[in-house]
Amino acid sequence: MGALGWVLTLPAADVPGLKPFLEKHCYDCHDADSHKAGLRLDNLPVDFRDEKSAATWAHVFDKIKSGEMPPKKKTRPASADITTVTGGLQTQLQAASLEKQRTRGRVLIRRLNATEYETALQDLLGTNVRIREMLPEDVSTAGFDNVSAGLDLSAVHFLRYQEAAAKAVASVVPPCPPIPFAATRTGEDMTKLGSNFKQTLGKSAKLDGTALIFYSQLPRYGLCATPNVRAAGRYRVQMKASAVGAGGKPISVAFMTVTNGKENPVLREIRDIPPGAPKVIEYEIDLERNQGFVVNLLTYWDIRGTKQTLDEYTGSGLRVEWLKIEGPINPFPGPAYANLFGNLPLKAQSIAKAENEGAKPVFNGKNWTVDNWYADPLVPVSAAPKEDAARLIRAFLPRAFRRPVNEVTVQHFVKKVHARLDLKYTFYDAMTYGYKLILSSPDFLLLTDSASSVANAQGNLTSTKLDDHALASRLSFFLWSSVPDEELLNTARKGELSRPAVLWAQVERMLNSPKAHRFTENFTGQWLDLRKIDDTIPDPQLYSEFDYLLLAAMPKETHLFFEEILRKDLSLLNFVDSDWSMLNERLATLYGIPGVSGDAFRKVILPKDSHRGGVMTQASVLKVTADGTRTSPILRGKWVLERIIGKPPTPPPPDIPAIEPDIRGATTIREQLAKHRDIPACASCHNHIDPPGFALENFDPIGNWREFYRVPVRTKAGIVKLPYAGGRVAYRGLDVEKGGQTPEGRPFKDIDDYKKIVLLDKDQLARSLTSKLMIYSTGADIEFADREVVEGIVAKLRQKNYGFRTLVHEIVQSRVFLNK
């Protein structure tokens, strides 16, 4: 077979003692008559060369090894028989899997996913262009969207990537000269922008002279905003403002951007505005053409819900005297332009007299005018187009392809651009075409780790060790979700990157870079499901304390928590339980933790009775594991088994109905689950799923600790709200069902007890996280041969207090990471 084929030298072999073991302990449930869970063992080939058969035998091995099978109600096999069978299966499965990796590698060639493609373009070109939404959605495989098995490549993908590449190239060329843009709006000016303030003034906003004071989110966004800018660039925003009300405390506000014609703003940052006399606050922000800067609150208050007038309201608000914007303040034409077009001059393609235009420079999005002259947008021009094209393409290719490029490849792209020039395309259009081809070509779009492999005379791989350039790409996409920088490429060019000490130093450098925040966002976004944080909005009648300020704080706590553990090489066991977290006032209030003021996050030691600590009790996780209104022990239990413990439950049979909480509060979830467990196909799985789910049942869908469920209390007059501890309002329901017993028979009364039980098996927690990091870092699921690598890493971590930063280093230095 060819170099990517699988040639297995091991013969199919029987495992000593396997057949009599199966006949005695397994065939009753897994033969032609029963085949429970869809599994038949009586006719399963003992052939580890076949991937499907090998995967089934690996499943059988795991069930027998863990003691889950045969079921506890059956006669237990003798220890010696279990040792013989599992030992034989392990030997055969390990040998077959390792031979497969040696002959074809373990990671298929994969394309960049949409997130990686966007960040790669941003870093390579030096632009903030956003193209993620232009690309097809990626499929998650083995828990992550960068796994090669799930990243298909279709004609649609190629088309969308070309469109995205064209947008990225266009973004580096400024359309007009640096025409100064400046505008100032007073609070009074903002009330005249449209009809929206007619509904807002007197209800949640008012004028005090020319200053605008508002107490809740302004409708339709963009009311307290600058004008939209005419050209993309970096702008300086100044605002004279102060917090009012709420006992002299600061108020947290959102700095946002809104694009012309769109309703939904994009949150850029949350800032605390101090009380007292209004002060000038300055901020710099990158804006695209037709974007404006917006100031808004993330809390909601409506005078219609109270008997107060606006003048009587004593809650916190924001006073804005004026809002000013000026720019662009970035260099012209800027480093992004130089990355693609060097020092070539920019000129308008055509200029004509504009009789009706004034002398003030104006750019309307298509054309610009200056001194009564009308001109097309700027484009790079060349006095020697073919020579400049060849020079620029030759310089760009090694950076784009992340390795040295041979002359044949260089000439291929140069000829494509020259052909366009011969057809009388402009220099800019020809170069845009060439760059678009490069940025949608397989060498850019695919991580071709096989380039370093060595084949023998028969075409079979004899080495799958990555060369230094492939290693640089794997490392950079692991920690930065992007292309290698110049230092990493230079280290690869010298052939030094694969040296352990050099590799360790580069990992340290990369983890200390601001780009490493992408690792935080992309890994936790998938490992902990934080990407789903916006999927549900809690019922405002049941959870009136929820607002968008709290929503913004939720994932930030988890991100900062993750980064603190990583930065200080703290034990990964902190992800299960810790005596600290990263909090601001909004989250501390939700958690009932005093002494935390302001929007700024800081490390906070948790009170011993807080029931917090670790990621399972963080509001972000509690929200993504609920549906916005109700919680489900099944969903949360499954999440804990998959994400934290690393022992995912078997999928339920297709004919088993899902359990829906009784919103009337007439029956408890435990009562419903008890009936569910009477179904034999469900009982064994629920023995594992239910305990962690009930351990978390004291937390509601937004992360409050609760002693009872919020259920509407209804009378003839309607819904009655009853007082709730802490001064909030909630509906009274049945007491929370909590506690339980693990499958091993260990009882617990709440999450505090359950975390102690989970921490009894520290190696399993390390094994789970090691496996997930290995999948994410290499882009391939765990194979049987990888298990020994995982166990080796766990053994090393055990000696180093399970340090999380140590784990990242051990992953990178492992055989799995260093080979295809």
PyMOL commands that set and color helices and strands:
alter all, ss='L'
color gray80, all
select helices_A, chain A and resi 18-25+36-38+51-66+79-104+114-125+132-134+148-150+155-171+187-190+196-200+246-248+303-305+310-312+335-341+385-401+407-422+427-439+442-445+449-452+468-479+486-493+500-511+514-527+530-532+548-567+572-575+585-591+619-624+633-645+669-677+680-695+751-758+762-778+784-798+804-812+815-818
alter helices_A, ss='H'
color red, helices_A
select strands_A, chain A and resi 110-111+181-186+205-208+211-214+233-244+251-259+266-273+279-287+291-296+317-327+346-348+351-353+362-363+368-370+373-375+378-380+446-447+454-455+461-463+580-583+602-605+713-715+718-720+722-723+729-730+740-741+747-748
alter strands_A, ss='S'
color yellow, strands_A
deselect
rebuild
show_as cartoon
